[in-house]
């Protein structure tokens, strides 16, 4: 490649770029492009992480409130309906609630809330018989516990030992309550610990039952 340079006297001189100059120029352009691309990718990744963290901060309290609404309205089941009786362990619980997800008003509904997937990460799902709904994703080290009138947290409900009513020592004369005093869910999301504790408002009410064998029904 040659270029013609006009001098003041009108005489032309020949000048050009050597192959080495072209290679060096292309190498510099490639290096600059790579640096700019990596900078853009890093910035985008940081923005995505910040956006995800912001979304979690906004939605997790709302999801916690939804979980509390459903769990707080759990009710004792009719004794001759063992499939509706409250049972819980470290991975979740099942029973009946007066505040299902799909109903705007109080309605007696069989429900199951559980941590899916034994490995990490886990999902917290709610099943009301109409299909599962995912409440929280990306859970690590999830664990449910149940509080008894003995002032202790139990890994399962009903617990292996009768927790009594908290006032008498002769616990053998008292049946284990149908519902615990409270339910606790401990977990982590992205290394950040979370703790949801829900006291059960209807634990001392008379048992309820569902009309027929359907998954949901009106109160009798």
C-alpha positions as CSV (number, residue, x, y, z in Angstrom):
1,X,0.0,0.0,0.0
2,X,1.4,3.4,-1.0
3,X,0.2,6.9,-0.5
4,X,1.2,10.1,-2.3
5,X,2.1,13.1,-0.3
6,X,2.1,16.5,-2.0
7,X,5.0,18.7,-1.0
8,X,5.1,22.5,-1.1
9,X,7.1,22.5,-4.4
10,X,4.5,20.3,-6.0
11,X,6.8,17.3,-6.1
12,X,5.4,13.9,-4.8
13,X,7.2,11.6,-2.5
14,X,6.3,8.0,-1.9
15,X,5.4,6.8,1.7
16,X,3.6,3.7,3.0
17,X,2.8,1.4,6.0
18,X,5.0,-1.6,6.5
19,X,3.5,-5.0,7.2
20,X,4.8,-4.9,10.8
21,X,3.0,-1.6,11.4
22,X,-0.3,-3.1,10.1
23,X,0.1,-6.2,12.4
24,X,0.9,-4.0,15.4
25,X,-2.1,-1.8,14.7
26,X,-4.5,-4.7,14.4
27,X,-3.1,-6.3,17.5
28,X,-3.7,-3.1,19.5
29,X,-7.2,-2.8,18.1
30,X,-7.9,-6.4,19.1
31,X,-6.6,-5.9,22.6
32,X,-8.6,-2.8,23.1
33,X,-11.8,-4.5,21.8
34,X,-11.2,-7.5,24.2
35,X,-10.7,-5.2,27.2
36,X,-13.9,-3.2,26.3
37,X,-15.9,-6.4,25.8
38,X,-14.8,-7.9,29.1
39,X,-15.6,-4.6,30.9
40,X,-19.1,-4.6,29.4
41,X,-19.7,-8.2,30.3
42,X,-18.5,-7.7,33.9
43,X,-20.7,-4.6,34.3
44,X,-23.7,-6.5,33.0
45,X,-23.1,-9.4,35.3
46,X,-22.8,-7.0,38.3
47,X,-26.1,-5.3,37.3
48,X,-27.8,-8.7,37.0
49,X,-26.6,-9.7,40.5
50,X,-27.7,-6.4,42.0
51,X,-31.1,-6.7,40.2
52,X,-31.6,-10.3,41.5
53,X,-30.7,-9.3,45.0
54,X,-33.1,-6.4,44.8
55,X,-35.9,-8.6,43.6
56,X,-35.3,-11.1,46.4
57,X,-35.3,-8.3,48.9
58,X,-38.6,-7.1,47.5
59,X,-40.4,-10.4,47.1
60,X,-39.1,-12.5,50.0
61,X,-41.0,-10.5,52.7
62,X,-44.2,-10.7,50.6
63,X,-43.7,-14.5,50.2
64,X,-43.1,-14.8,54.0
65,X,-46.3,-12.9,54.6
66,X,-48.2,-15.3,52.3
67,X,-46.7,-18.3,54.1
68,X,-47.7,-16.9,57.5
69,X,-51.3,-16.2,56.3
70,X,-51.7,-19.8,55.2
71,X,-50.0,-21.4,58.2
72,X,-51.5,-19.2,60.8
73,X,-55.0,-20.3,59.8
74,X,-54.4,-24.0,60.2
75,X,-57.1,-25.8,62.1
76,X,-57.5,-29.2,63.9
77,X,-59.0,-31.9,61.7
78,X,-61.9,-34.2,62.4
79,X,-60.5,-37.3,64.2
80,X,-62.1,-39.7,61.7
81,X,-60.4,-38.0,58.8
82,X,-56.8,-39.1,59.3
83,X,-55.7,-37.9,55.9
84,X,-56.5,-34.3,57.0
85,X,-54.9,-34.5,60.5
86,X,-51.9,-32.2,60.9
87,X,-48.6,-34.0,60.4
88,X,-45.2,-32.3,60.1
89,X,-41.5,-33.2,59.9
90,X,-38.3,-31.4,58.9
91,X,-39.3,-31.2,55.3
92,X,-42.8,-29.8,55.7
93,X,-46.3,-30.3,56.9
94,X,-49.8,-31.1,55.8
95,X,-53.2,-30.3,57.3
96,X,-56.2,-28.0,56.8
97,X,-56.3,-24.2,56.6
98,X,-59.0,-21.6,56.5
99,X,-56.8,-19.3,54.3
100,X,-55.9,-21.1,51.0
101,X,-54.0,-19.4,48.3
102,X,-56.8,-19.6,45.8
103,X,-59.6,-18.2,47.9
104,X,-60.1,-14.6,48.7
105,X,-62.3,-15.5,51.7
106,X,-61.9,-18.0,54.5
107,X,-62.5,-21.5,53.2
108,X,-61.6,-24.9,54.7
109,X,-59.0,-26.4,52.4
110,X,-56.5,-29.3,52.7
111,X,-53.0,-28.1,52.2
112,X,-49.4,-29.3,52.0
113,X,-46.3,-27.1,52.4
114,X,-43.0,-28.8,51.8
115,X,-39.4,-28.4,50.8
116,X,-38.8,-30.2,47.5
117,X,-35.4,-31.8,46.6
118,X,-33.2,-33.4,49.2
119,X,-30.1,-31.7,47.8
120,X,-29.3,-28.0,47.4
121,X,-31.0,-25.8,46.2
122,X,-34.5,-26.6,47.4
123,X,-37.9,-25.2,46.6
124,X,-40.7,-24.3,49.0
125,X,-43.9,-25.4,47.4
126,X,-47.6,-25.2,48.4
127,X,-50.1,-27.8,47.2
128,X,-53.9,-27.2,47.7
129,X,-55.1,-30.0,45.5
130,X,-55.2,-27.7,42.4
131,X,-51.6,-28.2,41.7
132,X,-48.3,-27.1,43.2
133,X,-47.2,-23.5,43.4
134,X,-43.6,-22.5,44.1
135,X,-43.3,-20.0,47.0
136,X,-39.5,-19.7,47.2
137,X,-36.7,-21.0,45.1
138,X,-32.9,-21.4,45.8
139,X,-33.3,-22.5,49.4
140,X,-30.3,-23.9,51.3
141,X,-30.5,-26.0,54.5
142,X,-34.2,-25.7,54.9
143,X,-35.7,-27.1,58.1
144,X,-39.1,-27.0,59.7
145,X,-39.6,-27.2,63.5
146,X,-42.7,-27.3,65.7
147,X,-43.2,-25.6,69.1
148,X,-45.0,-27.4,71.9
149,X,-46.6,-26.2,75.1
150,X,-43.5,-27.6,76.9
151,X,-41.6,-24.6,75.5
152,X,-39.5,-26.8,73.2
153,X,-39.0,-27.0,69.5
154,X,-39.7,-30.5,68.1
155,X,-38.4,-31.9,64.8
156,X,-41.8,-33.5,64.0
157,X,-45.4,-33.2,65.0
158,X,-47.0,-35.1,66.7
159,X,-43.7,-35.5,68.6
160,X,-42.4,-38.8,69.8
161,X,-42.9,-37.8,73.4
162,X,-46.1,-36.1,74.6
163,X,-45.2,-32.4,75.2
164,X,-48.1,-32.0,77.7
165,X,-49.8,-28.7,78.3
166,X,-46.9,-26.9,80.0
167,X,-48.6,-26.7,83.4
168,X,-48.6,-30.2,84.9
169,X,-45.9,-32.8,85.3
170,X,-48.2,-35.8,84.8
171,X,-48.2,-35.5,81.0
172,X,-49.3,-39.1,80.5
173,X,-52.9,-38.0,81.4
174,X,-53.0,-35.4,78.6
175,X,-53.3,-36.1,74.9
176,X,-50.8,-34.5,72.5
177,X,-52.5,-31.4,71.0
178,X,-53.6,-31.7,67.4
179,X,-51.6,-28.6,66.4
180,X,-48.3,-27.2,67.7
181,X,-48.2,-23.7,69.2
182,X,-46.1,-22.4,66.4
183,X,-44.3,-23.5,63.2
184,X,-40.7,-22.4,62.4
185,X,-38.9,-22.5,59.0
186,X,-35.2,-21.9,59.0
187,X,-33.3,-21.6,55.7
188,X,-30.7,-19.7,53.7
189,X,-30.7,-18.0,50.4
190,X,-27.4,-17.1,48.8
191,X,-25.8,-17.6,52.2
192,X,-28.2,-15.2,53.9
193,X,-30.1,-16.8,56.8
194,X,-33.9,-16.4,57.1
195,X,-36.3,-17.3,59.9
196,X,-40.0,-17.5,59.5
197,X,-42.0,-18.2,62.7
198,X,-45.8,-18.5,62.7
199,X,-48.0,-18.9,65.8
200,X,-51.1,-20.9,65.1
201,X,-54.3,-19.0,66.0
202,X,-56.8,-21.9,65.9
203,X,-54.8,-24.5,67.8
204,X,-57.4,-24.6,70.7
205,X,-60.5,-24.7,68.5
206,X,-62.8,-27.7,68.1
207,X,-61.9,-30.0,65.1
208,X,-63.1,-29.2,61.6
209,X,-63.9,-31.5,58.8
210,X,-64.3,-31.2,55.0
211,X,-67.7,-31.9,53.4
212,X,-67.5,-35.2,51.5
213,X,-64.1,-36.4,50.2
214,X,-63.3,-33.3,48.1
215,X,-60.1,-31.4,48.7
216,X,-62.0,-28.3,49.8
217,X,-65.4,-27.6,51.2
218,X,-67.5,-25.4,53.4
219,X,-67.5,-25.4,57.1
220,X,-70.0,-27.5,58.9
